[in-house]
Amino acid sequence: MTNPETLLTFHLQNKPWSFYTTWGLFSPKDLDDGTRLLLDNCTSKPSDHIFDLGCGYGPIGVILGKDAASVDMVDKDFVAVEYAEKNATLNGLSNAKVYLSNAFSHVPADAKFDLIVSNLPAKPGKEFFELMLNDAKAHLAPGGRITVVFIAGLREYIKRMFKEVFGNYHKLADAKGYTVAEAHME
């Protein structure tokens, strides 16, 4: 039996979008509320080099990368990588690079990004967050920023970690049990 594929279509940032997805990937039936909140509160610039950490089928990287200089999208799931590649092509991105990586494990050490984005997983553990945030800092270009969405239960922990790692924390939005926050390289 084959895995059924779904085509999601929706409007966001005044544009129509289409994404193929399938069972086994995060939020296969619709764009999840956390991703939507992040995309409603995060913008990219034409000069941005973007890194989408844990890209899933690619909505964050594709939408923010559409008008950016480049976007790297990574996931530890090979099916997610396959669908993110498919969706970058479907949405006309010629500036996307999609590859398999467990967080930053397969990202070149000298790679620098202006914007790192992620819909953080709810239960990976504190050690994962500490490693991921420190690796993110090492890959941010001067003046770069990290923007993440996470469940409200992680609010105080992420706030504390952002302040420890980046020296700052800016809450951008709260809605439906999610928070979008950002930190800047100082």
C-alpha contacts under 8 A as a table, 3 or more apart, distances in Angstrom:
res1	aa1	res2	aa2	distance
3	N	22	T	6.86
3	N	23	W	6.88
4	P	22	T	6.09
4	P	23	W	7.07
5	E	20	Y	6.68
5	E	21	T	5.80
5	E	22	T	4.72
5	E	23	W	7.57
6	T	20	Y	5.57
6	T	21	T	5.26
6	T	22	T	5.86
6	T	28	P	7.54
6	T	29	K	7.41
7	L	18	S	6.66
7	L	19	F	5.60
7	L	20	Y	4.50
7	L	21	T	6.39
8	L	18	S	5.51
8	L	19	F	5.12
8	L	20	Y	6.22
8	L	21	T	7.38
8	L	29	K	7.25
8	L	30	D	6.49
9	T	16	P	7.15
9	T	17	W	5.58
9	T	18	S	4.44
9	T	19	F	6.55
10	F	16	P	5.81
10	F	17	W	5.49
10	F	18	S	6.75
11	H	14	N	6.17
11	H	15	K	5.31
11	H	16	P	4.40
11	H	17	W	5.99
12	L	15	K	5.48
12	L	16	P	6.57
12	L	17	W	7.27
12	L	40	D	7.89
13	Q	40	D	7.23
17	W	91	N	7.06
18	S	87	N	7.61
18	S	90	L	7.34
18	S	91	N	6.92
19	F	57	Y	7.56
19	F	59	P	7.39
19	F	87	N	5.51
19	F	90	L	7.45
19	F	91	N	7.99
20	Y	57	Y	7.41
20	Y	83	Y	6.68
20	Y	86	K	7.49
20	Y	87	N	6.36
21	T	25	L	7.13
21	T	28	P	5.55
21	T	29	K	7.82
21	T	57	Y	6.26
21	T	83	Y	6.57
22	T	25	L	6.15
22	T	28	P	5.59
23	W	28	P	5.84
24	G	28	P	7.51
25	L	28	P	5.85
25	L	56	G	6.51
25	L	57	Y	7.17
25	L	79	V	7.70
25	L	80	A	6.53
26	F	56	G	6.53
27	S	30	D	5.98
27	S	31	L	6.44
27	S	32	D	5.95
28	P	31	L	7.75
31	L	35	T	6.73
31	L	36	R	6.62
32	D	35	T	5.51
32	D	36	R	6.29
33	D	36	R	5.08
33	D	37	L	6.09
33	D	176	K	7.29
33	D	178	Y	7.93
34	G	37	L	5.09
34	G	38	L	6.22
34	G	119	N	6.97
34	G	149	V	6.13
34	G	150	F	7.02
34	G	151	I	7.84
34	G	178	Y	5.88
34	G	179	T	7.83
35	T	38	L	5.10
35	T	39	L	6.16
35	T	59	P	7.96
35	T	60	I	7.04
35	T	119	N	6.32
35	T	149	V	7.14
36	R	39	L	5.13
36	R	40	D	6.08
37	L	40	D	5.06
37	L	41	N	6.33
37	L	149	V	7.63
37	L	173	A	7.58
37	L	175	A	7.45
37	L	178	Y	7.81
37	L	180	V	7.16
38	L	41	N	5.22
38	L	42	C	5.95
38	L	119	N	7.81
38	L	147	T	7.95
38	L	148	V	7.02
38	L	149	V	5.83
38	L	180	V	5.90
39	L	42	C	5.33
39	L	43	T	7.39
39	L	60	I	6.84
39	L	63	I	7.90
39	L	64	L	7.71
41	N	172	L	6.70
41	N	173	A	7.06
41	N	180	V	7.50
42	C	147	T	7.32
43	T	64	L	6.60
44	S	48	D	6.34
44	S	64	L	5.78
44	S	65	G	7.37
44	S	67	D	7.30
44	S	68	A	6.27
44	S	115	L	7.72
45	K	48	D	5.28
45	K	67	D	7.01
45	K	68	A	5.68
46	P	67	D	5.53
46	P	68	A	4.17
46	P	69	A	5.49
47	S	68	A	5.90
47	S	69	A	5.11
48	D	68	A	5.25
48	D	69	A	5.38
48	D	70	S	6.81
48	D	113	F	7.46
48	D	114	D	5.43
48	D	115	L	6.71
49	H	68	A	6.69
49	H	69	A	5.61
49	H	70	S	4.85
49	H	71	V	5.79
49	H	72	D	7.91
49	H	112	K	7.85
49	H	113	F	5.06
49	H	114	D	5.27
49	H	115	L	6.50
50	I	61	G	7.53
50	I	64	L	7.96
50	I	65	G	6.83
50	I	68	A	7.50
50	I	70	S	6.13
50	I	71	V	4.50
50	I	72	D	6.17
50	I	113	F	5.61
50	I	114	D	6.03
50	I	115	L	4.80
50	I	116	I	5.81
50	I	117	V	7.58
51	F	61	G	7.37
51	F	71	V	5.71
51	F	72	D	4.81
51	F	73	M	5.89
51	F	74	V	7.88
51	F	113	F	6.34
51	F	115	L	6.28
51	F	116	I	4.68
51	F	117	V	6.27
52	D	55	C	5.50
52	D	60	I	6.92
52	D	61	G	5.34
52	D	71	V	7.28
52	D	72	D	6.18
52	D	73	M	4.64
52	D	74	V	6.33
52	D	116	I	6.02
52	D	117	V	5.05
52	D	118	S	5.90
53	L	73	M	6.35
53	L	74	V	5.56
53	L	75	D	6.66
53	L	103	A	6.29
53	L	116	I	7.15
53	L	117	V	6.20
53	L	118	S	5.15
53	L	119	N	7.90
54	G	73	M	7.41
54	G	74	V	5.61
54	G	75	D	4.41
54	G	76	K	7.12
54	G	103	A	6.94
54	G	118	S	6.46
54	G	119	N	7.38
54	G	120	L	7.89
55	C	58	G	4.98
55	C	59	P	7.43
55	C	60	I	6.97
55	C	61	G	6.76
55	C	73	M	5.65
55	C	74	V	5.62
55	C	75	D	5.52
55	C	80	A	7.28
55	C	81	V	7.74
55	C	84	A	7.17
55	C	118	S	7.37
56	G	59	P	7.79
56	G	75	D	6.31
56	G	77	D	7.85
56	G	80	A	4.74
56	G	81	V	6.99
56	G	83	Y	7.73
56	G	84	A	6.67
57	Y	80	A	5.05
57	Y	81	V	6.90
57	Y	82	E	7.82
57	Y	83	Y	4.93
57	Y	84	A	4.33
57	Y	87	N	7.09
58	G	61	G	5.51
58	G	62	V	5.76
58	G	73	M	7.37
58	G	80	A	7.83
58	G	83	Y	7.28
58	G	84	A	4.46
58	G	85	E	7.84
58	G	87	N	6.63
58	G	88	A	7.34
59	P	62	V	5.26
59	P	63	I	5.90
59	P	84	A	7.93
60	I	63	I	5.43
60	I	64	L	6.00
60	I	65	G	7.96
60	I	117	V	7.65
60	I	118	S	7.81
61	G	64	L	5.39
61	G	65	G	5.38
61	G	71	V	6.45
61	G	72	D	7.54
61	G	73	M	6.26
61	G	117	V	7.98
62	V	65	G	5.02
62	V	66	K	5.84
62	V	71	V	7.87
62	V	87	N	7.46
62	V	88	A	5.83
62	V	91	N	7.40
62	V	93	L	7.16
62	V	96	A	7.87
63	I	66	K	5.44
64	L	67	D	6.83
64	L	68	A	6.96
65	G	68	A	4.87
65	G	69	A	7.45
65	G	70	S	6.33
65	G	71	V	5.38
65	G	93	L	7.55
65	G	95	N	7.60
65	G	96	A	7.38
66	K	92	G	7.87
66	K	93	L	6.04
68	A	71	V	7.25
69	A	95	N	6.82
70	S	95	N	4.82
70	S	96	A	5.95
70	S	97	K	7.96
71	V	95	N	6.31
71	V	96	A	4.89
71	V	97	K	6.31
72	D	96	A	5.90
72	D	97	K	4.81
72	D	98	V	5.81
72	D	99	Y	7.82
73	M	84	A	7.68
73	M	96	A	7.39
73	M	97	K	6.24
73	M	98	V	4.70
73	M	99	Y	6.50
74	V	81	V	6.87
74	V	98	V	5.81
74	V	99	Y	5.15
74	V	100	L	5.56
74	V	101	S	5.60
74	V	102	N	7.74
74	V	103	A	7.25
75	D	78	F	7.31
75	D	80	A	6.48
75	D	81	V	6.12
75	D	99	Y	7.01
75	D	100	L	5.42
75	D	101	S	5.51
75	D	102	N	6.34
75	D	103	A	7.03
76	K	80	A	7.89
76	K	81	V	7.96
76	K	100	L	5.51
76	K	101	S	5.06
76	K	102	N	4.64
76	K	103	A	7.23
77	D	80	A	5.28
77	D	81	V	6.47
77	D	100	L	6.95
78	F	81	V	5.01
78	F	82	E	6.19
78	F	100	L	6.35
79	V	82	E	5.02
79	V	83	Y	6.27
80	A	83	Y	5.16
80	A	84	A	5.98
81	V	84	A	5.07
81	V	85	E	6.16
81	V	98	V	6.27
81	V	99	Y	6.09
81	V	100	L	6.33
82	E	85	E	5.32
82	E	86	K	6.30
83	Y	86	K	4.88
83	Y	87	N	6.00
84	A	87	N	5.04
84	A	88	A	6.05
84	A	98	V	6.86
85	E	88	A	5.18
85	E	89	T	6.41
85	E	97	K	7.85
85	E	98	V	5.98
86	K	89	T	5.32
86	K	90	L	6.12
87	N	90	L	4.75
87	N	91	N	6.02
88	A	91	N	5.34
88	A	92	G	6.24
88	A	93	L	5.14
88	A	94	S	7.68
88	A	96	A	6.71
89	T	92	G	5.09
89	T	93	L	5.73
89	T	94	S	7.31
90	L	93	L	7.80
93	L	96	A	6.00
100	L	106	H	7.36
101	S	104	F	6.29
101	S	105	S	5.67
101	S	106	H	5.02
101	S	107	V	7.16
102	N	105	S	5.42
102	N	106	H	7.16
103	A	106	H	7.85
103	A	132	M	6.61
104	F	107	V	5.12
104	F	132	M	7.36
104	F	135	D	6.66
104	F	136	A	7.76
107	V	111	A	6.95
108	P	111	A	5.36
109	A	139	H	7.63
110	D	139	H	7.39
111	A	139	H	6.05
112	K	138	A	7.97
112	K	139	H	4.67
112	K	140	L	5.25
112	K	141	A	5.04
113	F	116	I	6.62
113	F	139	H	6.09
113	F	140	L	4.94
113	F	141	A	5.28
113	F	144	G	6.80
114	D	140	L	6.03
114	D	141	A	5.43
114	D	142	P	7.74
114	D	143	G	7.22
114	D	144	G	4.26
114	D	145	R	6.21
115	L	140	L	7.25
115	L	144	G	5.78
115	L	145	R	5.08
115	L	146	I	5.65
115	L	147	T	7.34
116	I	136	A	7.28
116	I	140	L	7.43
116	I	145	R	6.45
116	I	146	I	4.60
116	I	147	T	6.26
117	V	146	I	5.84
117	V	147	T	4.95
117	V	148	V	5.51
118	S	147	T	6.82
118	S	148	V	4.88
118	S	149	V	6.55
119	N	148	V	5.74
119	N	149	V	4.89
119	N	150	F	6.17
120	L	148	V	6.61
120	L	149	V	6.09
120	L	150	F	5.31
121	P	124	P	6.25
121	P	150	F	7.18
122	A	150	F	7.00
122	A	151	I	6.48
122	A	154	L	7.90
124	P	128	F	6.13
124	P	129	F	7.45
125	G	128	F	5.57
125	G	129	F	6.72
126	K	129	F	5.14
126	K	130	E	6.20
127	E	130	E	5.15
127	E	131	L	6.20
128	F	131	L	5.23
128	F	132	M	5.93
129	F	132	M	5.03
129	F	133	L	5.92
130	E	133	L	5.37
130	E	134	N	6.17
130	E	161	M	7.33
131	L	134	N	5.30
131	L	135	D	6.05
132	M	135	D	5.10
132	M	136	A	5.98
133	L	136	A	4.88
133	L	137	K	6.20
133	L	161	M	7.91
133	L	162	F	7.77
133	L	165	V	6.94
134	N	137	K	5.11
134	N	138	A	6.41
134	N	165	V	6.44
135	D	138	A	5.07
135	D	139	H	6.42
136	A	139	H	5.11
136	A	140	L	6.24
136	A	146	I	7.73
137	K	140	L	5.26
137	K	165	V	7.39
137	K	166	F	7.09
137	K	185	M	7.57
140	L	143	G	7.89
140	L	144	G	5.38
140	L	145	R	6.90
140	L	146	I	7.95
140	L	185	M	7.17
141	A	144	G	5.03
141	A	185	M	7.72
142	P	185	M	6.18
142	P	186	E	7.56
143	G	184	H	6.53
143	G	185	M	5.19
143	G	186	E	6.58
144	G	184	H	5.85
144	G	185	M	5.48
145	R	182	E	6.75
145	R	183	A	5.56
145	R	184	H	4.28
145	R	185	M	6.08
146	I	182	E	5.46
146	I	183	A	5.43
146	I	184	H	6.54
147	T	180	V	7.05
147	T	181	A	5.72
147	T	182	E	4.31
147	T	183	A	6.76
148	V	180	V	5.62
148	V	181	A	5.60
148	V	182	E	6.45
149	V	178	Y	6.62
149	V	179	T	5.52
149	V	180	V	4.31
149	V	181	A	6.48
150	F	154	L	6.71
150	F	155	R	7.52
150	F	178	Y	5.54
150	F	179	T	5.56
150	F	180	V	6.68
151	I	154	L	5.84
151	I	155	R	7.22
151	I	177	G	5.89
151	I	178	Y	4.51
151	I	179	T	6.32
152	A	155	R	5.19
152	A	177	G	5.16
152	A	178	Y	4.95
152	A	179	T	5.83
153	G	156	E	7.71
154	L	157	Y	5.34
154	L	158	I	5.95
155	R	158	I	5.42
155	R	159	K	6.06
155	R	179	T	7.02
156	E	159	K	5.05
156	E	160	R	6.11
157	Y	160	R	5.17
157	Y	161	M	6.12
158	I	161	M	4.97
158	I	162	F	5.94
159	K	162	F	5.27
159	K	163	K	6.29
159	K	169	Y	6.05
160	R	163	K	5.23
160	R	164	E	6.18
161	M	164	E	4.97
161	M	165	V	5.93
162	F	165	V	5.24
162	F	166	F	5.37
162	F	167	G	6.58
162	F	168	N	6.08
162	F	169	Y	5.66
162	F	183	A	6.54
163	K	166	F	5.50
163	K	167	G	4.25
163	K	168	N	4.59
163	K	169	Y	5.81
164	E	167	G	5.67
164	E	168	N	7.88
166	F	169	Y	7.81
166	F	183	A	6.41
166	F	184	H	6.76
166	F	185	M	6.27
166	F	186	E	7.44
167	G	183	A	7.92
167	G	186	E	7.57
168	N	183	A	5.62
168	N	184	H	6.88
169	Y	181	A	6.89
169	Y	182	E	5.97
169	Y	183	A	5.02
169	Y	184	H	7.93
170	H	181	A	5.48
170	H	182	E	5.13
170	H	183	A	6.15
171	K	174	D	7.93
171	K	179	T	7.28
171	K	180	V	6.10
171	K	181	A	4.32
171	K	182	E	6.43
172	L	179	T	7.59
172	L	180	V	5.37
172	L	181	A	5.27
172	L	182	E	6.99
173	A	179	T	5.67
173	A	180	V	5.10
173	A	181	A	7.12
174	D	177	G	7.15
174	D	178	Y	5.67
174	D	179	T	4.47
174	D	180	V	6.48
175	A	178	Y	5.43
175	A	179	T	6.66
